[in-house]
Amino acid sequence: MMSVAKKTAFYLVQLTWGLPQTLVGAVLYLAVPGKKGERFRCAFVNRWRLSRGLSLGPFIFVPDYLKGADHPKTIEYMKKRQEMLFVHEYGHCIQSLIFGPLYLPLFALPSMIWAGIPAFERMRNAYSYYRFYTEKFANYLGEHVTGEESLR
């Protein structure tokens, strides 16, 4: 369990050094429909309809992998994938803490371009989505901070 001092420091840094992405994340969290109220570590989680994850400051947006799963083995597999995605997206939260206002141009924008531009699809499939520097670093940070496994 995380101490009150660490949680306070996390939110204080996100609200000062990471203010640009925290503001955008807060607006999206409030405006975008989804299953809200869950937390992963210090992050606020929104399980939204989109098929991709997104992290902005202390806000994590993830697809609900368990929606529609009905077989016990499928549910078990999807729960594990969901947890690994949380670790990955939490790594992006840590990037926000470290890089502050530089997070958006150095990590968020390149990550969205890498994930969303169809021209990169062949490269994503051939080399793994998680080999791109923004994603590889998010995995490293998420695993280092949580002690849990991330997506590969």
N, C-alpha and C positions, 0 to 999 in steps of 0.2 A: 504494500500500500504506500502511496506517495504521501510525503509529509505535507503539512499545511504550508510550510515555508516554501517548498518546491512548487506547489500549486500556485501560490501567490506570486512567486517569481515568474512562472510560466505566463500567467495572465497579464502581469504588469509589463513584461517584455513584449508580449503580443499587442498590448494596447498602446505601446509607445514606439519602440523600435520597429515593430511589425504592423503599425497602424494602417497603412494603405490596404494590404490584403485582408486584415481583420475587418475593416469597414465593408469591403466588398463581400467578404464571407458572411458577415452578419446580415447584410441586405439580402443576399441569396438565401440564407438559412430561413429568414422570415418570409420571403416572397415565394420560394419554390415549394410546391406541395411535396409531401413525403412523410414518412414515418419518423417523427422527431422525439426527442426526450432521452434517447440513449446516449451514453458516454463511452468513449474508449480512452482510457487514461484521462488526460485533461481536455480532450477534444469533444466537441459537441457533434453528434452524428445525425445526419439526415439520410435516410434510405429513400432515394428518389427513383424515378422511373427510367432515367438514362442508364445506359449499359456501361458507362465509364465512371471511374472515381475522380474526385477533385478535392483538393485541400487548399483552403485559404485561411491563413492565420490559425486560430483554434477550431476551425469548422471543417468537418470531413463530410463529403457527399459520396455515397456509395450505392451501387445497385443492390437490391434485396435479393441475394442469391437463393434464399430459402423460399421465396414466393413461388408457389406451384410445385415445389418438391414434395413428393408423396411416398416414395419408397425409403425405408430406413437407411439403406446404404447410400442412396442419393443425398438424403438429408445430412448424414454424417460427413460425406465428402464435401458438400456445399458449405457446411458449417466451418470446416477446416479452411476452405478457400476464402470464406468471408473473413475469418480471423487473420489470415495471411494478408488479405487486402487492407484490413485495418492497420496492421503493422506497417505496410508500405505507405499508406496515406499518412500515418502518424510520422513517418520519416520526413514527409513533405512539411508537416507542422514544425519539425525540428529545424529543417532548412530555413523556414520563416524566422525562427528564433535567432539563428546564426546570422543570416544575411539581411534581415530587416527589410528596408525599402528596396534592396537589390534583388530580393526574392522574385518579384514579378518579372523583371526583364531577364534575369539569369536562369530562373528555373520554371516558373509558371508558364510564361509565354512559350519558351522552347518546348516544354512538355506538351502543351496543348497543340502546338504545330506538329510535333512528332506523332501524337496520338490521332489527330484529326485530319491531316492532309492525306487524301487518297494516294497521292504520288509516292508517299513513303510506305505504303502498305506492303509492297514486295520486300523492302528492307526490314520492316518490322517482323514479317513472317520468316525471313531467312536468318536474321541475326538475333531474334528475340527482342520483344518490346523493352525488356528490362535491362538490356545492354547499353541503352542510351544513357549518357552521363547523368541526366536529371533523375532517371528512374533507378539506376544502379546506386547512386548516392543516397536516394531516399530509402532503398532497401537496407543499405549499410547502416544508416542512422536509425531507422526503425528497429532493426534487429539489435543494434548496440544498446539503445535506450530501453527497449522492452524485454530483451532477452528471449524473444520469440522469433519464429521463422516467418519470413516474408515471401512474397510471390517471386517466382523465377520465370 
